[in-house]
Amino acid sequence: MVLRGFLFISISVASPASAAEDFIEGVYLQSEDLCAQARKDTLQSLIDAGNIVLSARGLQSVEYDCEFLQITKATLSPSWAVTAICQEPGHVFPDVLSVTQMNAKQIDLVSVRPADDESEGGSNSGSYFLCDGVALP
């Protein structure tokens, strides 16, 4: 649209907040045993021990995190495509993941990063289990 000599371009961008409305909720750990331990001890003690926590914000551990930046819902499966910025001491890198709701208690992540890429952050792939009664610190 042109208005008095100015060109206005309309760009539609899905913000993470609006796209994430039906995204995962709660706290997820890599096993149901870790969930039980988080309820017994604290989630922070598991993070400090190097375990990775999944939430709608991203992945978090003691010296590692991936912030989810853009979340897009799939139309034909219970999945989302997620872009993330991940960091560990001295290294920041991008990642793209699929996040799939396997059932009411399990989420599977698949990263485009190779699992053996230790020099650049490794892979974020794996299964995570919903930890009822556990909240982020």
PyMOL commands that place a pseudoatom at each C-alpha (Angstrom):
pseudoatom trace, name=CA, resn=MET, resi=1, chain=A, elem=C, hetatm=0, pos=[0.000, 0.000, 0.000]
pseudoatom trace, name=CA, resn=VAL, resi=2, chain=A, elem=C, hetatm=0, pos=[1.331, 3.450, -0.883]
pseudoatom trace, name=CA, resn=LEU, resi=3, chain=A, elem=C, hetatm=0, pos=[0.275, 6.395, 1.255]
pseudoatom trace, name=CA, resn=ARG, resi=4, chain=A, elem=C, hetatm=0, pos=[1.482, 9.925, 0.458]
pseudoatom trace, name=CA, resn=GLY, resi=5, chain=A, elem=C, hetatm=0, pos=[4.771, 8.821, -1.032]
pseudoatom trace, name=CA, resn=PHE, resi=6, chain=A, elem=C, hetatm=0, pos=[5.553, 6.258, 1.664]
pseudoatom trace, name=CA, resn=LEU, resi=7, chain=A, elem=C, hetatm=0, pos=[5.605, 2.551, 1.045]
pseudoatom trace, name=CA, resn=PHE, resi=8, chain=A, elem=C, hetatm=0, pos=[4.202, 0.441, 3.846]
pseudoatom trace, name=CA, resn=ILE, resi=9, chain=A, elem=C, hetatm=0, pos=[4.873, -3.262, 3.789]
pseudoatom trace, name=CA, resn=SER, resi=10, chain=A, elem=C, hetatm=0, pos=[2.756, -5.504, 5.963]
pseudoatom trace, name=CA, resn=ILE, resi=11, chain=A, elem=C, hetatm=0, pos=[4.718, -8.397, 7.397]
pseudoatom trace, name=CA, resn=SER, resi=12, chain=A, elem=C, hetatm=0, pos=[3.050, -11.119, 9.394]
pseudoatom trace, name=CA, resn=VAL, resi=13, chain=A, elem=C, hetatm=0, pos=[5.366, -12.655, 11.948]
pseudoatom trace, name=CA, resn=ALA, resi=14, chain=A, elem=C, hetatm=0, pos=[4.245, -15.259, 14.441]
pseudoatom trace, name=CA, resn=SER, resi=15, chain=A, elem=C, hetatm=0, pos=[5.537, -14.306, 17.835]
pseudoatom trace, name=CA, resn=PRO, resi=16, chain=A, elem=C, hetatm=0, pos=[6.715, -17.100, 20.134]
pseudoatom trace, name=CA, resn=ALA, resi=17, chain=A, elem=C, hetatm=0, pos=[4.101, -16.139, 22.722]
pseudoatom trace, name=CA, resn=SER, resi=18, chain=A, elem=C, hetatm=0, pos=[1.128, -16.490, 20.386]
pseudoatom trace, name=CA, resn=ALA, resi=19, chain=A, elem=C, hetatm=0, pos=[2.449, -19.585, 18.618]
pseudoatom trace, name=CA, resn=ALA, resi=20, chain=A, elem=C, hetatm=0, pos=[3.253, -21.209, 21.952]
pseudoatom trace, name=CA, resn=GLU, resi=21, chain=A, elem=C, hetatm=0, pos=[-0.260, -20.978, 23.414]
pseudoatom trace, name=CA, resn=ASP, resi=22, chain=A, elem=C, hetatm=0, pos=[-0.858, -24.696, 22.820]
pseudoatom trace, name=CA, resn=PHE, resi=23, chain=A, elem=C, hetatm=0, pos=[2.805, -25.638, 23.316]
pseudoatom trace, name=CA, resn=ILE, resi=24, chain=A, elem=C, hetatm=0, pos=[3.987, -27.969, 26.052]
pseudoatom trace, name=CA, resn=GLU, resi=25, chain=A, elem=C, hetatm=0, pos=[3.238, -27.118, 29.679]
pseudoatom trace, name=CA, resn=GLY, resi=26, chain=A, elem=C, hetatm=0, pos=[5.022, -28.171, 32.826]
pseudoatom trace, name=CA, resn=VAL, resi=27, chain=A, elem=C, hetatm=0, pos=[8.486, -29.458, 33.644]
pseudoatom trace, name=CA, resn=TYR, resi=28, chain=A, elem=C, hetatm=0, pos=[10.019, -32.473, 31.910]
pseudoatom trace, name=CA, resn=LEU, resi=29, chain=A, elem=C, hetatm=0, pos=[13.100, -34.559, 32.807]
pseudoatom trace, name=CA, resn=GLN, resi=30, chain=A, elem=C, hetatm=0, pos=[14.806, -37.395, 30.950]
pseudoatom trace, name=CA, resn=SER, resi=31, chain=A, elem=C, hetatm=0, pos=[13.280, -40.191, 33.064]
pseudoatom trace, name=CA, resn=GLU, resi=32, chain=A, elem=C, hetatm=0, pos=[10.380, -40.818, 35.412]
pseudoatom trace, name=CA, resn=ASP, resi=33, chain=A, elem=C, hetatm=0, pos=[12.933, -41.718, 38.125]
pseudoatom trace, name=CA, resn=LEU, resi=34, chain=A, elem=C, hetatm=0, pos=[14.411, -38.207, 37.827]
pseudoatom trace, name=CA, resn=CYS, resi=35, chain=A, elem=C, hetatm=0, pos=[10.897, -36.778, 38.221]
pseudoatom trace, name=CA, resn=ALA, resi=36, chain=A, elem=C, hetatm=0, pos=[10.474, -38.757, 41.455]
pseudoatom trace, name=CA, resn=GLN, resi=37, chain=A, elem=C, hetatm=0, pos=[13.863, -37.518, 42.641]
pseudoatom trace, name=CA, resn=ALA, resi=38, chain=A, elem=C, hetatm=0, pos=[12.896, -33.901, 41.828]
pseudoatom trace, name=CA, resn=ARG, resi=39, chain=A, elem=C, hetatm=0, pos=[9.743, -34.265, 43.937]
pseudoatom trace, name=CA, resn=LYS, resi=40, chain=A, elem=C, hetatm=0, pos=[11.752, -35.807, 46.789]
pseudoatom trace, name=CA, resn=ASP, resi=41, chain=A, elem=C, hetatm=0, pos=[14.721, -33.413, 46.686]
pseudoatom trace, name=CA, resn=THR, resi=42, chain=A, elem=C, hetatm=0, pos=[14.562, -30.284, 44.531]
pseudoatom trace, name=CA, resn=LEU, resi=43, chain=A, elem=C, hetatm=0, pos=[14.628, -29.608, 40.820]
pseudoatom trace, name=CA, resn=GLN, resi=44, chain=A, elem=C, hetatm=0, pos=[17.557, -27.243, 41.375]
pseudoatom trace, name=CA, resn=SER, resi=45, chain=A, elem=C, hetatm=0, pos=[19.639, -30.097, 42.837]
pseudoatom trace, name=CA, resn=LEU, resi=46, chain=A, elem=C, hetatm=0, pos=[19.018, -32.121, 39.658]
pseudoatom trace, name=CA, resn=ILE, resi=47, chain=A, elem=C, hetatm=0, pos=[19.965, -29.154, 37.477]
pseudoatom trace, name=CA, resn=ASP, resi=48, chain=A, elem=C, hetatm=0, pos=[23.127, -28.629, 39.532]
pseudoatom trace, name=CA, resn=ALA, resi=49, chain=A, elem=C, hetatm=0, pos=[23.988, -32.319, 39.004]
pseudoatom trace, name=CA, resn=GLY, resi=50, chain=A, elem=C, hetatm=0, pos=[23.948, -31.763, 35.220]
pseudoatom trace, name=CA, resn=ASN, resi=51, chain=A, elem=C, hetatm=0, pos=[20.488, -33.075, 34.325]
pseudoatom trace, name=CA, resn=ILE, resi=52, chain=A, elem=C, hetatm=0, pos=[18.646, -31.279, 31.523]
pseudoatom trace, name=CA, resn=VAL, resi=53, chain=A, elem=C, hetatm=0, pos=[15.204, -29.816, 32.174]
pseudoatom trace, name=CA, resn=LEU, resi=54, chain=A, elem=C, hetatm=0, pos=[12.722, -29.207, 29.351]
pseudoatom trace, name=CA, resn=SER, resi=55, chain=A, elem=C, hetatm=0, pos=[10.006, -26.574, 29.656]
pseudoatom trace, name=CA, resn=ALA, resi=56, chain=A, elem=C, hetatm=0, pos=[8.174, -24.254, 27.269]
pseudoatom trace, name=CA, resn=ARG, resi=57, chain=A, elem=C, hetatm=0, pos=[11.086, -21.803, 27.702]
pseudoatom trace, name=CA, resn=GLY, resi=58, chain=A, elem=C, hetatm=0, pos=[13.650, -24.325, 26.438]
pseudoatom trace, name=CA, resn=LEU, resi=59, chain=A, elem=C, hetatm=0, pos=[16.314, -26.658, 27.785]
pseudoatom trace, name=CA, resn=GLN, resi=60, chain=A, elem=C, hetatm=0, pos=[18.231, -25.845, 30.946]
pseudoatom trace, name=CA, resn=SER, resi=61, chain=A, elem=C, hetatm=0, pos=[21.114, -27.402, 32.844]
pseudoatom trace, name=CA, resn=VAL, resi=62, chain=A, elem=C, hetatm=0, pos=[23.909, -26.210, 35.105]
pseudoatom trace, name=CA, resn=GLU, resi=63, chain=A, elem=C, hetatm=0, pos=[26.207, -24.780, 32.392]
pseudoatom trace, name=CA, resn=TYR, resi=64, chain=A, elem=C, hetatm=0, pos=[24.004, -25.288, 29.354]
pseudoatom trace, name=CA, resn=ASP, resi=65, chain=A, elem=C, hetatm=0, pos=[20.774, -23.842, 28.042]
pseudoatom trace, name=CA, resn=CYS, resi=66, chain=A, elem=C, hetatm=0, pos=[18.741, -23.536, 24.854]
pseudoatom trace, name=CA, resn=GLU, resi=67, chain=A, elem=C, hetatm=0, pos=[16.268, -20.695, 24.645]
pseudoatom trace, name=CA, resn=PHE, resi=68, chain=A, elem=C, hetatm=0, pos=[13.296, -21.472, 22.401]
pseudoatom trace, name=CA, resn=LEU, resi=69, chain=A, elem=C, hetatm=0, pos=[12.869, -18.479, 20.103]
pseudoatom trace, name=CA, resn=GLN, resi=70, chain=A, elem=C, hetatm=0, pos=[10.238, -19.447, 17.546]
pseudoatom trace, name=CA, resn=ILE, resi=71, chain=A, elem=C, hetatm=0, pos=[7.644, -22.188, 17.906]
pseudoatom trace, name=CA, resn=THR, resi=72, chain=A, elem=C, hetatm=0, pos=[5.444, -23.317, 14.999]
pseudoatom trace, name=CA, resn=LYS, resi=73, chain=A, elem=C, hetatm=0, pos=[2.667, -25.887, 15.422]
pseudoatom trace, name=CA, resn=ALA, resi=74, chain=A, elem=C, hetatm=0, pos=[2.375, -28.690, 12.870]
pseudoatom trace, name=CA, resn=THR, resi=75, chain=A, elem=C, hetatm=0, pos=[-1.071, -29.237, 11.378]
pseudoatom trace, name=CA, resn=LEU, resi=76, chain=A, elem=C, hetatm=0, pos=[-0.970, -33.003, 10.816]
pseudoatom trace, name=CA, resn=SER, resi=77, chain=A, elem=C, hetatm=0, pos=[0.791, -34.235, 13.958]
pseudoatom trace, name=CA, resn=PRO, resi=78, chain=A, elem=C, hetatm=0, pos=[1.056, -33.346, 17.647]
pseudoatom trace, name=CA, resn=SER, resi=79, chain=A, elem=C, hetatm=0, pos=[4.389, -31.650, 16.945]
pseudoatom trace, name=CA, resn=TRP, resi=80, chain=A, elem=C, hetatm=0, pos=[6.069, -28.266, 16.836]
pseudoatom trace, name=CA, resn=ALA, resi=81, chain=A, elem=C, hetatm=0, pos=[9.111, -26.990, 14.935]
pseudoatom trace, name=CA, resn=VAL, resi=82, chain=A, elem=C, hetatm=0, pos=[11.306, -24.957, 17.277]
pseudoatom trace, name=CA, resn=THR, resi=83, chain=A, elem=C, hetatm=0, pos=[14.268, -22.703, 16.596]
pseudoatom trace, name=CA, resn=ALA, resi=84, chain=A, elem=C, hetatm=0, pos=[16.604, -22.163, 19.517]
pseudoatom trace, name=CA, resn=ILE, resi=85, chain=A, elem=C, hetatm=0, pos=[19.804, -20.455, 20.544]
pseudoatom trace, name=CA, resn=CYS, resi=86, chain=A, elem=C, hetatm=0, pos=[21.892, -22.707, 22.750]
pseudoatom trace, name=CA, resn=GLN, resi=87, chain=A, elem=C, hetatm=0, pos=[24.904, -21.864, 24.842]
pseudoatom trace, name=CA, resn=GLU, resi=88, chain=A, elem=C, hetatm=0, pos=[27.506, -23.449, 27.010]
pseudoatom trace, name=CA, resn=PRO, resi=89, chain=A, elem=C, hetatm=0, pos=[30.659, -21.869, 28.438]
pseudoatom trace, name=CA, resn=GLY, resi=90, chain=A, elem=C, hetatm=0, pos=[32.537, -20.259, 25.558]
pseudoatom trace, name=CA, resn=HIS, resi=91, chain=A, elem=C, hetatm=0, pos=[30.178, -21.399, 22.811]
pseudoatom trace, name=CA, resn=VAL, resi=92, chain=A, elem=C, hetatm=0, pos=[26.819, -20.229, 21.388]
pseudoatom trace, name=CA, resn=PHE, resi=93, chain=A, elem=C, hetatm=0, pos=[25.090, -22.066, 18.550]
pseudoatom trace, name=CA, resn=PRO, resi=94, chain=A, elem=C, hetatm=0, pos=[21.687, -22.309, 16.835]
pseudoatom trace, name=CA, resn=ASP, resi=95, chain=A, elem=C, hetatm=0, pos=[19.520, -25.420, 16.766]
pseudoatom trace, name=CA, resn=VAL, resi=96, chain=A, elem=C, hetatm=0, pos=[16.281, -26.496, 15.115]
pseudoatom trace, name=CA, resn=LEU, resi=97, chain=A, elem=C, hetatm=0, pos=[14.221, -29.177, 16.834]
pseudoatom trace, name=CA, resn=SER, resi=98, chain=A, elem=C, hetatm=0, pos=[11.015, -31.080, 16.405]
pseudoatom trace, name=CA, resn=VAL, resi=99, chain=A, elem=C, hetatm=0, pos=[9.072, -31.401, 19.644]
pseudoatom trace, name=CA, resn=THR, resi=100, chain=A, elem=C, hetatm=0, pos=[6.489, -34.191, 19.540]
pseudoatom trace, name=CA, resn=GLN, resi=101, chain=A, elem=C, hetatm=0, pos=[3.883, -35.068, 22.164]
pseudoatom trace, name=CA, resn=MET, resi=102, chain=A, elem=C, hetatm=0, pos=[4.151, -38.884, 22.236]
pseudoatom trace, name=CA, resn=ASN, resi=103, chain=A, elem=C, hetatm=0, pos=[1.483, -39.252, 24.945]
pseudoatom trace, name=CA, resn=ALA, resi=104, chain=A, elem=C, hetatm=0, pos=[0.198, -37.296, 27.956]
pseudoatom trace, name=CA, resn=LYS, resi=105, chain=A, elem=C, hetatm=0, pos=[3.474, -37.845, 29.848]
pseudoatom trace, name=CA, resn=GLN, resi=106, chain=A, elem=C, hetatm=0, pos=[6.195, -38.039, 27.155]
pseudoatom trace, name=CA, resn=ILE, resi=107, chain=A, elem=C, hetatm=0, pos=[7.738, -35.489, 24.787]
pseudoatom trace, name=CA, resn=ASP, resi=108, chain=A, elem=C, hetatm=0, pos=[10.355, -36.481, 22.189]
pseudoatom trace, name=CA, resn=LEU, resi=109, chain=A, elem=C, hetatm=0, pos=[12.860, -33.954, 20.862]
pseudoatom trace, name=CA, resn=VAL, resi=110, chain=A, elem=C, hetatm=0, pos=[14.792, -34.451, 17.641]
pseudoatom trace, name=CA, resn=SER, resi=111, chain=A, elem=C, hetatm=0, pos=[17.587, -32.018, 16.848]
pseudoatom trace, name=CA, resn=VAL, resi=112, chain=A, elem=C, hetatm=0, pos=[19.101, -31.314, 13.444]
pseudoatom trace, name=CA, resn=ARG, resi=113, chain=A, elem=C, hetatm=0, pos=[22.508, -31.301, 15.148]
pseudoatom trace, name=CA, resn=PRO, resi=114, chain=A, elem=C, hetatm=0, pos=[24.423, -34.589, 14.929]
pseudoatom trace, name=CA, resn=ALA, resi=115, chain=A, elem=C, hetatm=0, pos=[24.625, -36.557, 18.194]
pseudoatom trace, name=CA, resn=ASP, resi=116, chain=A, elem=C, hetatm=0, pos=[28.410, -36.926, 17.906]
pseudoatom trace, name=CA, resn=ASP, resi=117, chain=A, elem=C, hetatm=0, pos=[29.073, -33.191, 17.434]
pseudoatom trace, name=CA, resn=GLU, resi=118, chain=A, elem=C, hetatm=0, pos=[30.827, -32.747, 20.804]
pseudoatom trace, name=CA, resn=SER, resi=119, chain=A, elem=C, hetatm=0, pos=[32.947, -29.819, 19.601]
pseudoatom trace, name=CA, resn=GLU, resi=120, chain=A, elem=C, hetatm=0, pos=[29.840, -27.730, 18.933]
pseudoatom trace, name=CA, resn=GLY, resi=121, chain=A, elem=C, hetatm=0, pos=[27.365, -28.504, 21.680]
pseudoatom trace, name=CA, resn=GLY, resi=122, chain=A, elem=C, hetatm=0, pos=[26.267, -32.039, 20.798]
pseudoatom trace, name=CA, resn=SER, resi=123, chain=A, elem=C, hetatm=0, pos=[22.667, -33.055, 20.171]
pseudoatom trace, name=CA, resn=ASN, resi=124, chain=A, elem=C, hetatm=0, pos=[19.526, -31.944, 21.979]
pseudoatom trace, name=CA, resn=SER, resi=125, chain=A, elem=C, hetatm=0, pos=[17.588, -35.076, 20.939]
pseudoatom trace, name=CA, resn=GLY, resi=126, chain=A, elem=C, hetatm=0, pos=[15.918, -37.375, 23.444]
pseudoatom trace, name=CA, resn=SER, resi=127, chain=A, elem=C, hetatm=0, pos=[12.796, -38.287, 25.389]
pseudoatom trace, name=CA, resn=TYR, resi=128, chain=A, elem=C, hetatm=0, pos=[11.494, -36.213, 28.288]
pseudoatom trace, name=CA, resn=PHE, resi=129, chain=A, elem=C, hetatm=0, pos=[8.828, -37.122, 30.837]
pseudoatom trace, name=CA, resn=LEU, resi=130, chain=A, elem=C, hetatm=0, pos=[6.304, -34.816, 32.504]
pseudoatom trace, name=CA, resn=CYS, resi=131, chain=A, elem=C, hetatm=0, pos=[7.064, -34.282, 36.191]
pseudoatom trace, name=CA, resn=ASP, resi=132, chain=A, elem=C, hetatm=0, pos=[3.756, -33.637, 37.936]
pseudoatom trace, name=CA, resn=GLY, resi=133, chain=A, elem=C, hetatm=0, pos=[4.142, -31.504, 41.047]
pseudoatom trace, name=CA, resn=VAL, resi=134, chain=A, elem=C, hetatm=0, pos=[7.536, -30.067, 39.988]
pseudoatom trace, name=CA, resn=ALA, resi=135, chain=A, elem=C, hetatm=0, pos=[7.989, -26.387, 39.160]
pseudoatom trace, name=CA, resn=LEU, resi=136, chain=A, elem=C, hetatm=0, pos=[10.888, -24.449, 37.661]
pseudoatom trace, name=CA, resn=PRO, resi=137, chain=A, elem=C, hetatm=0, pos=[13.174, -22.787, 40.232]
for i in range(1, 137): cmd.bond("trace and resi %d" % i, "trace and resi %d" % (i + 1))
show_as sticks, trace
zoom trace
